[in-house]
Every structure is written in structure tokens, then in C-alpha cells.
Amino acid sequence: MNGMLASRLVTGLVAAALAVSPVTASAADESLTGDRGSDMLLDTVLVRPISLAATIVGVAAFIVSLPFTIPSGSVKDAAENMVAPPAKATFTRPLGDFTEMSR
């Protein structure tokens, strides 16, 4: 039963991350002219938790890909593409600043 719950949780988090990605792009455009407090609130309540979930999914995908990336020597590339972008969006991006995410 716990496996099914975990599977549904991961599926829900991935679906939420995909559903919100257009929202973050439009929020990036609005942050240039919008209210800074609203941007920070949106970032704290919605974008950071989704970015954290994307980081966790990226780490899981990276671990699953290791049997394929180790022999090909592409472990660093896999980490830079699957783990680094959502981790940077979660942990190093200034609060309310969506400009890095829109690239």
C-alpha cells in the first residue's frame, strides 16, 4: 500500500510541476513590473515547493540513469541537466526573482 501511495504522490508532483511551468514563465514577465511582495509570496507558497519537488524527481531520475551514464562517461552532463537547474531554482535563486527561470 505504501508503494502505491508513493507512486501516486510522485505522479501528482510531476503533474503539478508540469502544470505550473507556464505560470512561472508568465510570472517572470510580470515580476519586471509587478508588486515585489506578491512575487515573493507566489515564490514562497507555490514555486519553491514545486521546484523542490522537481529537484527530488530530478535526483531520482539521475540515480536511475546512473547505470547508463557511468559507462558512457556522461554522469556530469546528466547531473548538470537533471539536478542542477531545479536545485538552483529552489536553493540559490533570490526570493521573488523569476528571471533565471524564464531562460
C-alpha positions as CSV (number, residue, x, y, z in Angstrom):
1,M,0.0,0.0,0.0
2,N,2.9,2.4,0.8
3,G,4.3,1.8,-2.7
4,M,1.1,2.8,-4.3
5,L,0.8,5.9,-2.2
6,A,4.4,6.9,-3.0
7,S,3.7,6.3,-6.7
8,R,0.6,8.5,-6.7
9,L,2.5,11.2,-4.8
10,V,5.3,11.3,-7.3
11,T,2.9,11.3,-10.2
12,G,0.9,14.1,-8.6
13,L,4.1,16.2,-8.0
14,V,5.3,15.7,-11.6
15,A,1.8,16.7,-12.9
16,A,1.8,19.8,-10.7
17,A,5.3,20.8,-11.8
18,L,4.3,20.4,-15.5
19,A,1.0,22.3,-15.0
20,V,2.7,25.2,-13.2
21,S,5.6,25.7,-15.7
22,P,3.6,28.1,-17.9
23,V,2.6,30.0,-14.8
24,T,6.2,30.6,-13.8
25,A,7.1,31.9,-17.2
26,S,4.2,34.5,-17.1
27,A,5.2,35.3,-13.5
28,A,8.7,36.1,-14.8
29,D,7.2,38.7,-17.2
30,E,5.0,40.2,-14.5
31,S,7.9,40.4,-12.0
32,L,9.5,43.2,-14.0
33,T,6.5,45.5,-13.5
34,G,4.6,43.7,-10.7
35,D,4.5,44.1,-7.0
36,R,7.6,42.6,-5.4
37,G,5.7,41.4,-2.3
38,S,3.3,39.4,-4.5
39,D,6.2,37.9,-6.4
40,M,7.8,36.8,-3.1
41,L,4.6,35.3,-1.8
42,L,3.9,33.4,-5.0
43,D,7.5,32.2,-4.9
44,T,7.3,31.1,-1.3
45,V,3.9,29.4,-1.5
46,L,3.9,27.9,-5.0
47,V,7.1,28.0,-7.0
48,R,9.6,26.9,-4.3
49,P,7.7,23.8,-3.2
50,I,7.2,22.8,-6.9
51,S,10.9,23.5,-7.6
52,L,11.8,21.3,-4.6
53,A,9.6,18.5,-5.9
54,A,11.2,18.9,-9.3
55,T,14.6,18.6,-7.6
56,I,13.6,15.4,-5.9
57,V,12.3,13.9,-9.1
58,G,15.5,15.0,-10.9
59,V,17.6,13.3,-8.3
60,A,15.6,10.1,-8.6
61,A,15.9,10.2,-12.4
62,F,19.6,10.9,-12.1
63,I,20.0,7.8,-9.9
64,V,18.0,5.7,-12.3
65,S,20.2,6.9,-15.2
66,L,23.5,6.0,-13.5
67,P,23.8,2.5,-15.0
68,F,23.6,4.1,-18.4
69,T,25.6,7.3,-17.8
70,I,28.6,5.7,-16.0
71,P,29.7,3.5,-18.9
72,S,29.2,6.4,-21.4
73,G,31.1,8.9,-19.2
74,S,28.2,11.3,-19.1
75,V,27.4,11.4,-15.4
76,K,28.4,15.1,-15.1
77,D,26.2,16.1,-18.0
78,A,23.3,14.1,-16.6
79,A,23.7,15.8,-13.2
80,E,24.0,19.3,-14.8
81,N,20.8,18.8,-16.7
82,M,18.6,16.8,-14.4
83,V,19.5,18.0,-10.9
84,A,21.3,21.4,-11.1
85,P,18.5,23.6,-12.8
86,P,15.7,22.7,-10.3
87,A,18.1,22.8,-7.4
88,K,19.4,26.3,-8.3
89,A,15.8,27.4,-8.8
90,T,15.0,26.1,-5.3
91,F,18.0,27.0,-3.2
92,T,20.1,29.7,-4.8
93,R,17.7,32.0,-6.7
94,P,16.7,35.2,-4.9
95,L,13.2,35.1,-3.5
96,G,10.7,36.5,-5.9
97,D,13.2,36.7,-8.8
98,F,11.9,34.7,-11.8
99,T,14.3,36.0,-14.4
100,E,16.6,33.0,-14.1
101,M,13.7,30.6,-14.6
102,S,12.5,32.1,-17.8
103,R,15.7,31.2,-19.7
